[in-house]
Amino acid sequence: MISLLSPLVHATQDYMPAGLILSLAAAFVVERSYMSAYRHEFVGTLLMISFTFSAGKWFGTDSQNVEWLAHACGVVASDFIGGGPHVNPAVSVSMWALGKVNYTEMYVRIAAQMGGGLVAFPIFHYISEQLSMTSFGGPTFDHTDDDDGSAAALSEMVATILLCFLIYAVNWELHFGKYHYWIKQPLTALGIRYLIVTFPKAGPAMNPMLGTAWAVWDSETGSFPADPAHYFVYWVAPCVGAVFASFCYVVYAGGTLFGQELPIGPIKDVKKDAAPSAPPAEPAKKKK
């Protein structure tokens, strides 16, 4: 049996992205209770990379307006078709901090996001080659004048904080009636595109999965990065930023942070209480 499996393993190892098996294993935890979340994140990540990374590479190569429009359509399409996934480990950490998902679901979602990213870059590179189209790139940062990656990490952290604020605002604070989804998703796409242009120091990624999945694909050995600065820039900084954004939102809107109420806030209720109440209506005069 072992002698039969050995050639199969050796034959497939060159085509199996590092870490993919561990990602797939996460789909079956707790008797497959989170299989649906895994599927949404895995498929959603594939769609997100396909639809958004093709902007400026496959579409809109000669026009920034077309590029931005293609990116916006990609954000909306990947979310709608994928069933509303997070597609971002930092966002999943924020949702866990705010009590929207439990720890296990967060873990499964992040594993699925990594699996989708590890598969996506090789697939779309192959498609690019077959169709003679420009290959996708990915986020990287330059160590020149930034040996420890602190400047890149700060850029990723601030961009992630602003991304989380955008997500909270368009999903929970702003309401657009029956067209809410079709307005808030383009607004999200516009905000993401603005952050990409404004915070270019580390790519940007604003998404730990993108930073690491691209690094695995871009490496000569197909292995995970050995440089600790990579994880500081693309994982520690965004996740710290996501937790800070979650803290700020709880102070503003109320709720809990990691299951604990904060001793300050919510500011939102204070604003409601401080708002002047309408004067009492005068009693109607009787007609003579």
VOSEFI-402353 format. One record per residue (C-alpha): residue in one letter; x, y, z. Coordinates in steps of 0.001 Angstrom, whole numbers, m for minus. Example, Ala and Ser with C-alpha at 12.3 -4.5 7.8 and 13.67 -1.06 7.14 Angstrom:
// residues 2
+------+---------+---------+---------+
| type |      c1 |      c2 |      c3 |
+------+---------+---------+---------+
|    a |   12300 |   m4500 |    7800 |
|    s |   13670 |   m1060 |    7140 |
+------+---------+---------+---------+
END
This chain:
// residues 288
+------+---------+---------+---------+
| type |      c1 |      c2 |      c3 |
+------+---------+---------+---------+
|    m |       0 |       0 |       0 |
|    i |    2780 |    2404 |     986 |
|    s |    4700 |    1547 |   m2165 |
|    l |    1634 |    2490 |   m4215 |
|    l |    1035 |    5774 |   m2402 |
|    s |    4643 |    6952 |   m2531 |
|    p |    4803 |    7532 |   m6331 |
|    l |    1417 |    9296 |   m6173 |
|    v |    2626 |   11684 |   m3478 |
|    h |    5826 |   12456 |   m5366 |
|    a |    3902 |   12974 |   m8601 |
|    t |    1453 |   15457 |   m7069 |
|    q |    3669 |   17361 |   m4632 |
|    d |    4847 |   19811 |   m7300 |
|    y |    1233 |   20754 |   m8003 |
|    m |      41 |   20914 |   m4394 |
|    p |     498 |   24377 |   m2821 |
|    a |    2148 |   24350 |     580 |
|    g |    m445 |   24365 |    3351 |
|    l |   m3421 |   23395 |    1197 |
|    i |   m3989 |   20041 |    2935 |
|    l |   m4052 |   21742 |    6346 |
|    s |   m6552 |   24242 |    4980 |
|    l |   m8833 |   21512 |    3663 |
|    a |   m8622 |   19632 |    6963 |
|    a |  m10127 |   22629 |    8776 |
|    a |  m13382 |   22182 |    6830 |
|    f |  m14184 |   19040 |    8818 |
|    v |  m13775 |   20298 |   12390 |
|    v |  m16682 |   19895 |   14844 |
|    e |  m18297 |   17256 |   12655 |
|    r |  m18363 |   19556 |    9614 |
|    s |  m20455 |   22161 |   11439 |
|    y |  m18630 |   24947 |    9609 |
|    m |  m18462 |   23345 |    6185 |
|    s |  m20774 |   25989 |    4732 |
|    a |  m18590 |   28823 |    6070 |
|    y |  m15504 |   27088 |    4678 |
|    r |  m17082 |   26690 |    1258 |
|    h |  m18204 |   30326 |    1114 |
|    e |  m14763 |   31598 |    2073 |
|    f |  m12852 |   29261 |    m260 |
|    v |  m15032 |   30018 |   m3282 |
|    g |  m15357 |   33695 |   m2362 |
|    t |  m11575 |   34062 |   m2167 |
|    l |  m11129 |   32471 |   m5583 |
|    l |  m13734 |   34829 |   m7017 |
|    m |  m12322 |   37881 |   m5245 |
|    i |   m8812 |   37306 |   m6594 |
|    s |  m10148 |   36540 |  m10055 |
|    f |  m12474 |   39527 |  m10303 |
|    t |  m10394 |   42167 |   m8519 |
|    f |   m6831 |   41283 |   m9531 |
|    s |   m7866 |   41152 |  m13192 |
|    a |   m8665 |   44885 |  m12997 |
|    g |   m5683 |   46666 |  m14524 |
|    k |   m4223 |   43382 |  m15790 |
|    w |   m6914 |   41912 |  m18001 |
|    f |   m9368 |   44821 |  m17989 |
|    g |   m8752 |   48552 |  m17926 |
|    t |   m5113 |   48339 |  m18942 |
|    d |   m5364 |   51613 |  m20859 |
|    s |   m7926 |   53450 |  m18756 |
|    q |   m7929 |   54084 |  m15006 |
|    n |  m11691 |   54679 |  m15066 |
|    v |  m12294 |   51272 |  m16645 |
|    e |   m9838 |   49713 |  m14189 |
|    w |  m11701 |   51184 |  m11204 |
|    l |  m15045 |   50139 |  m12658 |
|    a |  m13787 |   46591 |  m13262 |
|    h |  m12504 |   46431 |   m9688 |
|    a |  m15865 |   47673 |   m8329 |
|    c |  m17765 |   45098 |  m10377 |
|    g |  m15358 |   42442 |   m9105 |
|    v |  m15962 |   43350 |   m5455 |
|    v |  m19741 |   43219 |   m5921 |
|    a |  m19712 |   40011 |   m7991 |
|    s |  m17374 |   38071 |   m5692 |
|    d |  m19448 |   39001 |   m2628 |
|    f |  m22805 |   38277 |   m4270 |
|    i |  m21825 |   34971 |   m5901 |
|    g |  m19710 |   33842 |   m2952 |
|    g |  m22510 |   34378 |    m426 |
|    g |  m21035 |   37313 |    1500 |
|    p |  m17709 |   35860 |    2728 |
|    h |  m15093 |   37800 |    4716 |
|    v |  m12247 |   36825 |    2298 |
|    n |   m9825 |   38532 |    4694 |
|    p |   m8302 |   37060 |    7886 |
|    a |   m8085 |   40507 |    9516 |
|    v |  m11816 |   41036 |    8949 |
|    s |  m12520 |   37587 |   10417 |
|    v |  m10449 |   38539 |   13490 |
|    s |  m12526 |   41701 |   13833 |
|    m |  m15778 |   39742 |   13556 |
|    w |  m14502 |   37402 |   16288 |
|    a |  m13511 |   40317 |   18504 |
|    l |  m16993 |   41814 |   18083 |
|    g |  m18713 |   38494 |   18830 |
|    k |  m20140 |   38063 |   15327 |
|    v |  m18445 |   34652 |   14989 |
|    n |  m16895 |   32312 |   17548 |
|    y |  m13226 |   31332 |   17609 |
|    t |  m13733 |   28057 |   15744 |
|    e |  m15657 |   29701 |   12921 |
|    m |  m12991 |   32393 |   12641 |
|    y |  m10310 |   29713 |   12408 |
|    v |  m12204 |   27785 |    9725 |
|    r |  m12856 |   30930 |    7705 |
|    i |   m9187 |   31959 |    7799 |
|    a |   m8105 |   28438 |    6802 |
|    a |  m10524 |   28539 |    3859 |
|    q |   m9300 |   31975 |    2802 |
|    m |   m5723 |   30727 |    2798 |
|    g |   m6723 |   27638 |     824 |
|    g |   m8519 |   29717 |   m1766 |
|    g |   m5575 |   32087 |   m2089 |
|    l |   m3018 |   29285 |   m2396 |
|    v |   m5035 |   27749 |   m5226 |
|    a |   m6034 |   30982 |   m6963 |
|    f |   m2646 |   32391 |   m7943 |
|    p |   m1398 |   29219 |   m9725 |
|    i |   m4749 |   28776 |  m11493 |
|    f |   m4924 |   32319 |  m12834 |
|    h |   m1249 |   32298 |  m13746 |
|    y |   m1927 |   29234 |  m15901 |
|    i |   m4955 |   30914 |  m17480 |
|    s |   m2893 |   34037 |  m18171 |
|    e |    m220 |   32005 |  m19923 |
|    q |   m2707 |   30042 |  m22008 |
|    l |   m4522 |   33186 |  m23153 |
|    s |   m1341 |   35272 |  m23525 |
|    m |   m2603 |   37778 |  m20980 |
|    t |    m763 |   39709 |  m18287 |
|    s |    m153 |   37581 |  m15192 |
|    f |   m1472 |   38718 |  m11838 |
|    g |     938 |   40345 |   m9429 |
|    g |     776 |   40457 |   m5649 |
|    p |    1660 |   42583 |   m2630 |
|    t |    5316 |   42894 |   m1627 |
|    f |    7322 |   45440 |     332 |
|    d |   10820 |   46786 |    m206 |
|    h |   13341 |   46383 |    2619 |
|    t |   15268 |   49409 |    1330 |
|    d |   15124 |   52106 |    4045 |
|    d |   12781 |   49792 |    5967 |
|    d |   14951 |   46950 |    7269 |
|    d |   12560 |   45737 |    9945 |
|    g |    9406 |   46395 |    7934 |
|    s |    8055 |   48867 |   10487 |
|    a |    6999 |   51461 |    7890 |
|    a |    5259 |   48809 |    5788 |
|    a |    3603 |   47373 |    8903 |
|    l |    2309 |   50793 |    9939 |
|    s |     892 |   51300 |    6452 |
|    e |    m892 |   47935 |    6553 |
|    m |   m2226 |   48542 |   10059 |
|    v |   m3670 |   51994 |    9293 |
|    a |   m5154 |   50775 |    5992 |
|    t |   m6792 |   47828 |    7781 |
|    i |   m8231 |   50083 |   10487 |
|    l |   m9806 |   52305 |    7831 |
|    l |  m11031 |   49249 |    5919 |
|    c |  m12776 |   47946 |    9049 |
|    f |  m14344 |   51360 |    9700 |
|    l |  m15652 |   51302 |    6138 |
|    i |  m17121 |   47816 |    6629 |
|    y |  m18822 |   48794 |    9894 |
|    a |  m20258 |   51961 |    8380 |
|    v |  m21755 |   50556 |    5185 |
|    n |  m23012 |   47347 |    6790 |
|    w |  m24275 |   48474 |   10195 |
|    e |  m24569 |   52255 |   10361 |
|    l |  m25793 |   53404 |    6953 |
|    h |  m29122 |   52273 |    5570 |
|    f |  m30189 |   52654 |    1960 |
|    g |  m33598 |   51033 |    2027 |
|    k |  m34434 |   48212 |    m350 |
|    y |  m31369 |   49003 |   m2477 |
|    h |  m29014 |   48775 |     500 |
|    y |  m26892 |   45914 |    m848 |
|    w |  m26495 |   47391 |   m4315 |
|    i |  m25384 |   50732 |   m2884 |
|    k |  m23170 |   49582 |     m32 |
|    q |  m21122 |   47124 |   m2117 |
|    p |  m20023 |   49717 |   m4722 |
|    l |  m19236 |   52079 |   m1840 |
|    t |  m17105 |   49333 |    m306 |
|    a |  m15325 |   48803 |   m3624 |
|    l |  m14671 |   52527 |   m3991 |
|    g |  m13275 |   52710 |    m463 |
|    i |  m11015 |   49687 |   m1012 |
|    r |   m9684 |   51132 |   m4253 |
|    y |   m8974 |   54450 |   m2537 |
|    l |   m7059 |   52679 |     247 |
|    i |   m5036 |   50702 |   m2317 |
|    v |   m3923 |   53960 |   m3940 |
|    t |   m3334 |   55764 |    m629 |
|    f |   m1339 |   53086 |    1207 |
|    p |    1058 |   51523 |   m1338 |
|    k |    3984 |   50921 |    1056 |
|    a |    3393 |   47168 |    1417 |
|    g |    1675 |   46452 |   m1858 |
|    p |    m767 |   47063 |    m302 |
|    a |   m2429 |   43859 |     840 |
|    m |   m4811 |   44993 |    3614 |
|    n |   m5369 |   41264 |    3734 |
|    p |   m2979 |   38757 |    5365 |
|    m |   m4104 |   35989 |    3035 |
|    l |   m3133 |   37940 |     m80 |
|    g |     308 |   38788 |    1268 |
|    t |    1181 |   35198 |    2171 |
|    a |    m583 |   33355 |    m667 |
|    w |    1223 |   35536 |   m3191 |
|    a |    4562 |   35064 |   m1400 |
|    v |    4155 |   31265 |   m1530 |
|    w |    3368 |   31327 |   m5243 |
|    d |    6100 |   33872 |   m6035 |
|    s |    8827 |   31971 |   m4183 |
|    e |   11157 |   29686 |   m6141 |
|    t |   10493 |   26772 |   m3796 |
|    g |    6731 |   27251 |   m3355 |
|    s |    7187 |   27428 |     417 |
|    f |    6003 |   29818 |    3071 |
|    p |    8190 |   32899 |    3693 |
|    a |   11076 |   32440 |    6126 |
|    d |   11473 |   36172 |    6786 |
|    p |    9823 |   37126 |   10129 |
|    a |    9250 |   40624 |    8764 |
|    h |    6721 |   39178 |    6311 |
|    y |    4462 |   37983 |    9130 |
|    f |    4968 |   41196 |   11092 |
|    v |    3876 |   43282 |    8083 |
|    y |    1110 |   41112 |    6655 |
|    w |    m322 |   39356 |    9729 |
|    v |     546 |   41034 |   13026 |
|    a |       3 |   44622 |   11882 |
|    p |   m3359 |   44071 |   10100 |
|    c |   m4753 |   41899 |   12900 |
|    v |   m3719 |   44437 |   15547 |
|    g |   m5348 |   47087 |   13390 |
|    a |   m8531 |   45005 |   13129 |
|    v |   m8720 |   44590 |   16922 |
|    f |   m8135 |   48325 |   17426 |
|    a |  m10895 |   49116 |   14934 |
|    s |  m13186 |   46690 |   16782 |
|    f |  m12378 |   48442 |   20069 |
|    c |  m13244 |   51818 |   18536 |
|    y |  m16525 |   50477 |   17179 |
|    v |  m17565 |   49057 |   20552 |
|    v |  m16775 |   52425 |   22177 |
|    y |  m18941 |   54094 |   19542 |
|    a |  m21843 |   51674 |   19108 |
|    g |  m21736 |   49459 |   22207 |
|    g |  m21504 |   45705 |   22437 |
|    t |  m18621 |   43588 |   23670 |
|    l |  m14963 |   43143 |   22783 |
|    f |  m13871 |   39508 |   23125 |
|    g |  m16996 |   38940 |   25215 |
|    q |  m16263 |   41761 |   27670 |
|    e |  m18121 |   45034 |   28062 |
|    l |  m15916 |   48121 |   28017 |
|    p |  m15934 |   50688 |   30823 |
|    i |  m16396 |   53488 |   28260 |
|    g |  m19098 |   54177 |   25702 |
|    p |  m21259 |   53709 |   23841 |
|    i |  m20981 |   57188 |   22356 |
|    k |  m23870 |   56472 |   20008 |
|    d |  m26369 |   56172 |   22895 |
|    v |  m24982 |   59290 |   24551 |
|    k |  m25629 |   61208 |   21352 |
|    k |  m29212 |   59917 |   21309 |
|    d |  m29789 |   60905 |   24936 |
|    a |  m28254 |   64339 |   24374 |
|    a |  m30406 |   65080 |   21340 |
|    p |  m33121 |   67668 |   22166 |
|    s |  m36540 |   66120 |   22382 |
|    a |  m39376 |   67523 |   20372 |
|    p |  m41637 |   69926 |   22290 |
|    p |  m44940 |   68431 |   23408 |
|    a |  m47771 |   68965 |   20990 |
|    e |  m50278 |   71623 |   21995 |
|    p |  m53760 |   70327 |   22670 |
|    a |  m56142 |   70928 |   19827 |
|    k |  m58458 |   73855 |   20379 |
|    k |  m62120 |   73144 |   20333 |
|    k |  m64072 |   74821 |   17638 |
|    k |  m66613 |   77260 |   18898 |
+------+---------+---------+---------+
END
